[in-house]
Amino acid sequence: MAQKITTAKLGMVCTVCGNRNYVTSKNKLENKEKLVLKKFCRHCRKHTEHKETEKLK
């Protein structure tokens, strides 16, 4: 039988400069809200909030 895909790949975008710095995945059945993490941005050279963007292929 075919299995449903429950995890989705997504990009993480810096809220300060707008660059996509990270790629991660999340379980879309358990976590409905958008993911927000505090990560290091190489372009800003400091820790900033990164928000989830659209799915990646």
C-alpha positions in Angstrom: 0.0 0.0 0.0 1.0 3.6 -0.6 1.9 5.6 2.5 0.9 9.2 3.1 3.7 11.6 3.4 3.5 13.3 6.8 6.7 15.3 6.8 7.2 18.3 4.5 10.5 20.0 3.5 10.5 23.7 4.1 12.9 26.6 3.9 13.8 29.0 6.8 14.0 32.7 5.9 15.7 35.4 8.0 13.2 38.0 9.2 15.9 40.8 9.1 17.6 40.4 5.7 15.2 38.0 4.0 17.7 35.4 2.9 16.9 31.7 2.9 19.6 30.1 5.1 18.3 26.8 6.3 16.3 23.8 5.0 14.4 21.6 7.5 11.4 19.4 7.8 8.4 19.1 10.1 5.5 16.8 10.6 2.5 18.6 9.1 -0.1 16.5 10.9 1.2 17.3 14.4 2.3 21.0 13.9 -0.2 23.1 12.1 1.3 26.5 12.9 4.3 28.1 11.2 7.7 27.2 12.6 9.8 30.1 14.0 13.3 29.4 15.3 16.2 31.6 16.4 19.1 30.7 14.2 22.4 32.2 13.1 22.3 34.2 9.9 25.6 34.3 8.0 24.6 37.5 6.1 23.6 39.5 9.2 26.3 37.8 11.3 24.1 37.5 14.4 21.3 35.3 15.8 17.9 36.3 14.3 14.4 34.7 14.0 13.9 32.5 11.0 10.4 31.8 9.8 9.0 28.9 7.7 8.4 29.5 4.0 6.8 27.3 1.3 7.5 23.7 0.8 10.6 22.6 -1.2 10.7 19.8 -3.7 
